[in-house]
């Protein structure tokens, strides 16, 4: 169990590979629609292979890699994702625009947002230079081609028997749907069996890592924080009711950690864990999260899987071991009645105990589809009842009781910022509502 004494803590360092974070987020987004698993990564691989063979400039290649691995980030509703499975997909530009809007919320990705915004625009004999009065980046057409190749490829059980048919299909749309230069490059690059087998390799992440233009770039604490905020923005974008939940948990956890004796570095890591704690909810159906009534037994069983999925995603990232624990144990309880691992007592670190309190308190004081948010005093009384039942750490709840006014002030400021960041996204999402 982690001690309150942090004076002997190791040097305040955090180094996480940028590629590992991109890969984890792309994998998480694919959980929304298992039928499209690995679609974004495979599209990225196809686009990267073609681009490298074409010898595009390094800056352009980096933008292409980032945009293609996240090109469907705006298709957060399941029905939007399933549309993508159709080679002749119609009305797909909205999710492209919504994805671009999300990418603008993270500074390092903002410049690549236009590549995502226009990745379904057909070339149409050169008319695809522009779409709805805006100039289309040339590399958007490469992502469009790679995206459609991946959709055609995933339909075959024996890819080497299907690849010539796919090549012929793409060639038949040369200059009409796809940019001719990219079609020609694809036909050249895809001549080898290795090209096709790599797409469905069980070592896809390793292959992509060797192609990543930033394979050796690491994120430190300062650069990791806005990335984690970006992830939380995507998680919380699925519901107006949970729109600022991750931000609220993050601020509450960081503040409690500081008051409980963690140093500034450990407290900041608690904030990171708060931003990431509901990563697994991207695998939960949208309608469960927005349900006004209670969930059925089988639906609740599905909902309870989200904290395990958070753990499964984050544990693959070197350098995040303690953050992974704090984030994914937020539904564990001291008496072993929590989930998904039923840890108890000394098996739960101080960070995990703080995160459990921060998550419950934030959830209780938020509006939900089925109830209005509770007043802080009422929520704290409910937390104390769980302390009495042996489920929550009494010292953490006591600290929350002492400092809840400060926490509420910080929450209000940060949650307002998160809400503003999502407002443009939701305005676009409203366009798809019948």
N, C-alpha and C positions, 0 to 999 in steps of 0.2 A: 504494500500500500504506500502511496506517495505521502511523504511527510509534509507538514506545514512549514517546516524549516527549509528555506531555499537558499540560505547563505552559502552553502557548499555545492550549489548546483554547478554543472559544467558550463563552459563558456557558452554565451548566448549566440548560438549559430543555428541556422536552418538553411539547408541546401536541398532543393527538390528540382529534379530535371524538368525543364519546361515541357519536353516531349511527353513525359509520364503524365503530367497534368492534362495536356491536350488529349492524350489517348484515353485517359480515365473519363474525362467529360464526354468525349465522343461515344464511348461505350455506354455510359449512363443514359445518354439521349436515345440510344438505340433500344433501351429497355422499354420505351414507350410502345414499341410495336415489334414483338419478336419476329414477325414475318420479314422485317427489314433489318435484322441483326447484321452488323458489320457493314451496312450499306455505305455509310459515310467514309469509313476507313478504306474500303475497297475502291470507292470512287476516287479517294485521295491517291491511292496507289496507282491506279490507271492513269490519272492526270499527271502524276509525278513522273512516271516512266516516259510518257509521251513528251513532257516538257524537257526532261533531261536529254532525250534523244534529239530534240530540236535545238538544244543549246540556249535556252532562254536565260536572260540576265538573272543574277543571283537574287536581287531585290524582288524581281517579279516572281521568281520561283518560291521565295518565302511566302509572299502574299497568296500565291496559288495554293500552296500546301495548307496554310491556315484556313483559307476560305473553303477548300474542298473537304477538309476533315470535319467542318462544321456547316456544310452548305444547306442542310435541312434543319438547322437549329430552330427555325421559325415554325416548323410543322409540329407543334406541341400537342395538338389534338389528334387522337388516333385516326379519325377519318381522314385528316389531312395527310397523314403518313401513308395510309393505305392507297390513296390516290396515286402516290408516287410509283407504286408497283406496276401501273399500267404504262406501257411504252408510249401510247398515244394519249398520255394524261392531259386533261383539259383543266383550265381555271386553276393553275398551280402558281400563278405569280404572286398571290397574296402571301403565301407562306415564305416566299423568297424575300419579299419586302419586310415582313415581320422579323425574319432572321437577320436581315441587315440592320434593322432597328435595334435588336438585342446586341449585335456586335459593336455598335457605336457606344454602348455603355461601358466598354473596357478600352481605355486609351490605346494600348498597343495593337488592338484589332480594328480600330475604327477605320483606318485607311483601307482595309480590305473589305469593308462592308459592301461597296458597290459590286464586287465580284459575286457576292451572294445574292444581292438584290436582283440581278439580271441573269441568273444561271439557267433559267428555263426559256430564255428568248431564242427563237429559231433564227438561223442565219438568213434565210429567205432571200437568197441571191444578192446579198449585200444590204438589204433593208434592215437587217439586224444590227447595223451600226448604231441605230437609235431605237428606243422603245418609249412610247408615250412622251416624246419630246426630249428625252434624256439620252446622252451618249452612253453606249454600252461598252464597258471595258472588254478588250479583245479576249482576255483570258476567261471571261465568263462563258464564252463559247466553247472553250476547252473543257471547263467543268461540266457544261451541258452535255457534251459528247461523252465524257467519262461516266457521267451519271447514267446515261441511257445504255451504254455498254454494260455497266454493272447490272442494270435491271434485266437486260437480255441474258446475261451470263448466269444469273442466279436461277433461271428457269430450267437449266439442264442438269441432269444427274451425272452426266459424263461430259465434262467441259471440253475435253479434247475432241470429242465427236461432234460437238456443237459449234466450235470456234469458227469454222469456215462459214457456217450459216450466219453467225453474228457479224462476221466481217462483210459478208455480202449484203446483209441488211443495212449496215452503216453506210457502205459504199453506195447503196441505192438512194440514200438521202443526202449524198454529197451535193453541196451548194444549195439545196433546198432547205433542209433542216439544219445541217451542220456546216461549219466553216470548211471550205475545201482543203486549206492547208493543214488543218487539224485531222481531217479524215485521212489525208495522204500520210501524215506522220503516224497516225494510229495503225494504218495498214502495214506500214514498215515495221513499227515496234512490235506488233502483235504476231509476227511471223513465227516466233519461237514458242515451243511448248511451255518453256519456263515462265513466260509472261502470263499465260492463263493459269498455270498451276499455282503461281504465287498468289493470285487473287483469292484462292480458296485454301491457302496454306494455314495449318494450325499455328504457324509461327508468324502470323500477319503483323503483330506488333513489332517483333524483332526486325522484320523486313522493312517496315515503315521507319523504324528508328534509324536504320542505315541510310535511308533516303532523306531523313529530316534535315532541313538546312540549319537547325539549331540543336542538334543532337546533344551537344556538350554544354548548352546554356543552362545554368541553374537559376532558380528563383530563391532569393533570400527572403527574410521576413517582410521587409518593406515592399517588395514586389509581389510577394505571395498574397498579401492582404487584399489588394484590389482584385486579384484573380479570384480569390475566395468569395469576395462580394459579388463578382460577376456570376459565379456559379450559383450563389444563393438567389440572385435576381432571376435566373432561369427557373430554379426550383419553385420560387414563389409566384412566378408569372401565371401559373395555372389556375389561380383562384384569387378573387378580390378579397376573400375572407382571410387567406393566409399570406396576403401580399407582402407583409412586412414581418412575418413570423421569424424567419431566420435572422434578420437584422436585430429584432428584439431579443432573441435568445443570445445572440453574440454579445450584445452590449451588456445584458444582465450577467452573463457568465464571466465576462472580463472584469466587470466591476466587483462582483462577489469574490473572484479569485484574488484580486488585489487586496480586498479587505480581509481575506482569509490568510494572508501572509505570502502569497506567491509574488515573486519579483516581476518586474515590468515585462521581461521576455516571456516568462511562463504565462502571465496574464494575457499577453497578446496572442499566444498560442491557443489559449482558451477561447478567445474571440474567433480565431480561425476555425476552431472546432464547432463553434456555434453557427458560423456561416455554412458549414458543410454537414451539419448533423442530419438534415433531412434529404440528403442526396438520393437515398433509396426511394423516396416518394415519387421520383420520376418514373418508377416502374408500376405505380398504383394507378388504376383507371381514374380518369378525370371526374367521372360521375360520383365516385366514392368520396372524393375530397370535397365536392360541392353538395353532397346529399343533405337535405334539410332534416330528414328523419334519421333514425338509427340505422346502423348497418346490419344486414343479415349475418348469420353465423359464418357462412363461407366468405362473405365479404370482409368481415372483421379479421378472419384468418389471413386473408390476402394483405390487409392493411398492416398486420403485425409483422409481415416479412420485411417492411421497409428498413428497419434498423439493421437487420442482418445484411441487406443489400448495400447499405451505407458502408458497413464493415468490409464486405467483400470487395467493393470498389476501391476504398481507400487503402486497404492493406497491401495492395499491389504497388503502391507508390513508396519507394525508398525514401526515408527521412521523415515520414509522418506517423511513426508508430504510436507515440503518445497521443497525438491529435486524433488518430484513428480510434483509439480506445475511448477517449473522452466523447467523441462525436457519436459513436455507434452504441455506447452503453447508456444512452439517455433514458431508456425505458427499463433498465435494470433497477432492482430494489434491494435494500439491505437484507431483507428477509428471504431473498431468493425467489420471490413471486413475480419478478419482472421477466423481461424477454429481450433478446432471443436466446441468451446463454444461461439464464437463471443464476448469474453470479450472486454472491452474498457476502456480507460483512467485509472481512479483510481482503477479499478478492476485488473489491471496488476501490479504486484510488480516489484521492480527494477530488481530482479533476472530474471523474465520473460522477461523484456525489454532487458536485456543484452543477454539472450539466443537467442532471435529473431535476434539480430544483428550478434552475433557470428555464427549462423547457416547460415544466408544469405551470409555473407562475405566469410565463408569457402566454401560454395557451389559455389559461383561465381568464386572463384579463383582456383577451381579444374577442371581438365579435366573431361568431361562427354562424353558419347557415341556420343552425337549430337553436341559437340563444344569443343574447347580448353578453358582452364582456362583463366580468364581475369587477367590483371595486377592489383595489389592492388589499384593503383590510379583510374583506371577505375571503379573498384568495389565500391570504396568509393563514387565516384560521383553518381553511381546508388543508393547507400544507401541514400545519401543526397536528391536525388529526392523523395525517399519515406518519408523522414523527412518532406519535403515541402508539401507532400500530406497528412500529418497528420497520417502516419502509424507507424513510428519508433521514438524512443526517441532520440532527437537531442543531448543531452549531452553524450549519449553512443557512437553515431557515431562520435562526435567530439573527444572523447577520443580514439577511434579506429584510427582516422586520425592522431592523435599525436603520437601514439605508435605502428603503424602497422609494422614498421621495426623490432622492438623487438619481436612482436608477430610472424612475419614471420620467424624469426630466431629460436624461440622456436618451432614453428610448424614443421619446416623442420627437426629438430632433432628428435622430437617425432614421426612424421609420417614415417621417415626412419626406426625407431625401429619397428613400427607396420607392415610396409611392409615386413621387414625381418622375423617377426614372422609368417606371412602368406605365405611366399614363399614356404616352404615345403608342406603346405596344398594344395596349388595350383598345385604344381608339381604332387601330387598324384591325384588331381581332373582331371588333363589332361589325365590320364590313362583311364578315363571313356568316353572321347570324341571320337566319331566314327572317 
